[in-house]
């Protein structure tokens, strides 16, 4: 369920794009430094979005040149937040927990090959996950419980789609409980989580039907027009909640992501082109 929260790069200024790339590298570096090399492989743009969203209003952006395992010949620009309890380290830890439980879910629900791959990835990530779970125990317990509730909701065909979407939305909204100002962030992340869950279900619908896998949209009588309407509504609520937050160094980039990047992802998913494009680097 990861990878949908990306900026619309043609609409970013050059300096904004370079700063976003530096933040991406900063989160990657935090994953490796705090949780080991294997943790770098679960990095997604969603983690980078969290780092930008959780940035303190008065936090300065500092970019440094650092060595990178993927670029040994030259240093890369890396953006980090050097305040105590900073957003980069926090997003790395929360991201590890989310990624590990997603792998656990895949190991339980996918076919043999993908389940085996997920099991091996869990083994490689176990040490990183245990450390992150010690740092954020309440969030780890919450994610575990929310995913179990989500499984139960998805397996009950009599429950409406919103009942399942609500479980994942609450899972992401629980990130707000790790911050000092949770109320507005809870609303923003709830509607973002709902959007991610529904867009992921639509993205996988054809493939799941071909392979005989369960999908939250199957048999619920929801057409594309209705789904697009509810996705757009969730996107608009994300934007409305964001505008209540204090401005930070990343506000313009976040606006690009939620006002342009999410609608572009939605268009591509319904057109059937997202899977072809989502692996491209920014």
Beta strands, then each sheet from edge to edge (+ up, - down):
strand 1: 62-68
strand 2: 71-80
sheet 1: 1+ 2-
end
